[in-house]
Amino acid sequence: MPPPSLKKSTMALAAVGLLGLPALALHTKNAGPAKVEIKFNLPPPPPLSPEEALKVFKIEEGFRIELVAAEPMVEAPIAISFDDQGRLYVVEMRGYMRDVEGTTENEPTGRIKLLEDTDGDGRMDKASVFVDELVMPRSVMAVNGGALVAAPPNLYFCKDTDGDGKADVKDIVATDYGTAGGQPEHMANTPTWAMDNAIWSAGYSSRFRLRGGVWQKDTGLGRGQYGLCQDDKGRLYFNYNSDLLRCDLLPTEAFSRNPLLRNAASVNAKVVTDQTVWPTHPTPGVNRGYDPKSLRADGTLTKATATCGALIYRGDAFPASHYGNAFIPEPSANLMKRMIVTEKDGVVTGVNATENKEFLTSTDERFRPVQATNAPDGAVYVVDMYRGIIQHSSFLTHYLVANIEARKLDRPFDQGRIWRIVPIKDKTVKAVKIPATTAERIASLSHPNGWVRDTAQRLLVESADVKAGPALTELVQSPTANPLARLHALWTLDGLGLLTPDLLRTTLKDKDTTLKATAVRLAGRDLAPEVLAMTTETDTLVRAQLAIKLSSFNLPDADAALAKLLAAGAGENLLVREGAMTGLRGREDAFAKLVAQQATADNKASISPTLEMLGSFIAMAGKAQPFEETLTLAASQPKGSAVQAALIKGLANPSGGNSKSAPKPKLLWLEKEPESLAVLKKSVTAKTAAAQFASITSRLAWVGKPGAPPPPKIVPLTADQQARFEKGKVIYAGLCAACHQAHGFGLDGLAPPLVDSEWVLGKPDVAARIVLHGLAGPVKVSGRTWNLAMPPLPHLTDEDVSSVLTYLRREWEHNASPVEPKDVAKLRAQFKDRVGMWTAEELNPPKK
């Protein structure tokens, strides 16, 4: 319960409606003013029964909302997932914020419920506790006859094998799926089986695949806050609390290959620019309600602050006009939006379906929609946490704490509802169960309901039934079949490992561009000749997939074909250019030469942005030789040419267009002043170009350059040190590269960069202590904060540690001192009683 002083002050305010006394927030940063005013002087809103709540909903004309389940059957629901028989898994986060201090969040009160509609009336009437004694469970996903259950830091696979409704199998799939006791608003969630047969999550950088009953984990990109879904093309959609909808326009896994693509427009793309919301009643109980910009004059919230659990509607119950729309819950405003989503040239955008009005609103301040989902019956299901407090204690402001107490929003906390939205014309909603036979499941790939198609595909892949191959192949090749069914069949074959080169070779020529683009995505090196021959394609997404695939081949002919594709018009499109960059890491300077060779008087619009992007990536990489090679290329071009201008502009932009978060570029040491500078100095005449050229020259240094600092001293390695360097290279490849990557630039959400890292190049004892005992975040690396943990490696010998550190401190143009085994031995002895990982504060950020 809140402290007595807080109770007393807020009770007084409830009487007079004005706070001139200090309130209490539980965190010290960004808590807002200590003296606050409760605006609009509204009386405490009474909790409503489900029947009463139904009466205060306002929904778009032509639709109705129905109750599916409510307390006591469900309590504090935050996420749901249907299995193939229409049963519903429900996450109950019962420990969340039962008071403003969040004192119950470490208690094992969380559960996964399994609900069933046994009489077919559309309302759940049977409930069993599938898994209990969980601490703050986060998500659930029906899969493989059971369910993935997220209870940070673990992701479990749970299954009921004896039919009593309670899981008797509980296997650990991952141990880094969030943090025990961590901030629940910012942890991994919503595992989702996507069209590519991978299980992606929001707020988590890895993906999972189920192969032969074994869970396999590999890398992806971490983005999104709470909620994940896909559209008919398999694009992933997610959001952030103040950002209604975002999307990965191109395959996420491709962008994990190039660490310099962190700010790519093709992933984490903003779909909705207008974050305005339109509640139908005053909503003063929001965290920043004291800010005049947060609330309108009538007390309604102006902008989204708690967006979560978005859905791309793919069902068959709503009118055709609503198919592909986004339905987005906003619990702070007690509403759910409908956004019309459209695509042009591979870019998707969303706008509110009706002006100054929302699809679903409620005047009940405890209506808290946190997830919308497609369902077997084609309807939209909405998870309603139903409570007053939704802001976590870590972020509560003085204003909201006072509002909660004065208006009695802290009670009740043990309720919750699940609603279904259907058209009024549909008098009954019939649930759909996925059939058991392979033939029937293949037929279900043609179903008009996207949930049915997705689930049928998943079940076919899980079955590992190789006998499905011929029928699936026939469906892919059918010219009269639904294109969506053909697409699902193609991915199902891939999931079963039955995709043949002959089928892909045919699909590469298909009239349907989505199928064609997917075939490019799935093609292997054995189809390189066919893929290389596709440079005349005109569809944006096909071109983008071609750019990704050709760059990944890392073959001379493929690079030449990619340069031709970009020069022939595709380079004008940002998605295609970024797709090309996914596989060019370390080859940008050589590829820039290929692109420059394609330049003509007619393709400036395509050539210039491509070369500028290449130049920028070379500048970001911060390596002297590629930088100098690109300067030489620029100097070899005609004076004032578009090629020359683009290269200079790119080299002058080491931030990649994101100067606010980019670290200061390092000084690049050359053996001598490059002849290219003198040539370029004569070529540059425009004021803008001159400033760019000056930026380039300021970054370069050589012995004898006026104003240059003393050059770094590079002491050659001895024979023993060189041997350790080579040994360290092997250790790094086998032990470290999976996270930090072979190129050393790390991977978003998984591991920070080692290239030019102050933690690698600073005092050698700091790096050695990290290897011996680990490092727990947050830690700032090259100007960017990473909240991750580097585990200790105590099994490495002193020789091993010194070898891998010597490698790291001399690879990638590093010139730091090597590390000796005797120094590692001293540190091991000095800190032999150390328990737990180091923190950044304990080690102190080392200086290079």
ABEGO torsion letter per residue (X at the ends): XBBAAAAAAAAAAAAAGBBABBBBBABABGAEBABBBBBGGBBBBBBBBAAAAAAABBBBBGBBBBBABBOAABBGBABBBBBAAGBBBBBBBAABGABAAGAAAABBABBBBBBBBAAGAGBBABBBBABBGBBGBABBBBBGGBBBBBBOABBBBBBBAAGAGBBABBBBABAABEBBGBBAABBBBGBBBBAAGBBBBBGBABBBBBBGGBBBBBBBBBBEABEBBBBAAGBBBBBBAABABBBBABBAAAAAABAAAAABAABGBBABABABBBBABBBABBAAAABAAABBAAGBBABBAABBGBBBBABAABBAAABGBBBBBBAAAGBBBBBBBBBBGGBBBBBBABBGBBABBBABAABBBABBBBBAAGBBBBBBAGBABABBAAABBAAAAAAAAAAGAAOBAABEBBBBBBBAABABBBBBBBBABAAAAAAAAABABAAAAAAAAAAAAAAGBAAAAAAAAAAAABAABBAAAAAAAAAAAAAAGABBAAAAAAAAABABAAAAAAAAAABBAAAAAAAAAAAABABAAAAAAAAAAAAAAGBAAAAAAAAAAAAAGAAABAAAAAAAAAAABGAAAAAAAAAAAABBAAAAAAAAAAAAAAAAAAAAAGBAAAAAAAAAAAAABBBGBAAAAAAAAAAABAAGGBAAABBBBBBBBBABBBAAAAAAAAABABAAAAAAAAAAAAABBBBGBBGBBBBBBBBBBBAAAAAAAAAAAAAAAAAAAAAAEAAGAEBBGABBBABGBAAAABBAAAAAAAAAAEBBOBBBBGGBBBBBBBBBBAABBAAAAAAAAAAAAABGGBABBBBBAAAAAAAAAAAAABBEBBBAAAAEBBBX
